[in-house]
Amino acid sequence: MSEREVRPGTDDPEQVGLHFLSVAYRVREKVDRHMSTAGLSLSRTKVLQLLARRGALHQAELAEGLGQAPRSVTQTVEALERAGLVTRVNDTGDRRRKTVTLTAAGHTALSAAEQAGRQILQQLFGSLDTSQRAHLTTLLTLVETTSEM
């Protein structure tokens, strides 16, 4: 085992952190794969969720709301538009700006993806009992709070 490999059972902060990152990556990948079988990746679902919550947005507002680079959001929005899940129209006051709106098909796809996401998360975390989930939530909140310093 190399120095950088995760050693289960250790209390070394670096090893615990690496183990957490490894598990988080695998969970995210599994959620993404499962949601993709319903028609949307996790990242595309996040775009549609933001539009569903906030209504029509300019692409720059989408990027800001998602904490992503505008170029990344543009590529995602273009793919969603090709799939008929969003529409983009030029802003009447500034042709460089595009307003993105969720379509009826987008609402339907979002519902299916969210259901698939809930299903896989139930499967992954449903094996923990109520006390274990509460403890995990407490630990994750503590790490999240510490990382905001």
Secondary structure, 3 states (H helix, E strand, C coil): CCCCCCCCCCCCHHHHHHHHHHHHHHHHHHHHHHHHHCCCCHHHHHHHHHHHHHCCEEHHHHHHHHCCCHHHHHHHHHHHHHCCCEEEEECCCCCCCEEEEECHHHHHHHHHHHHHHHHHHHHHHCCCCHHHHHHHHHHHHHHHHHHCC
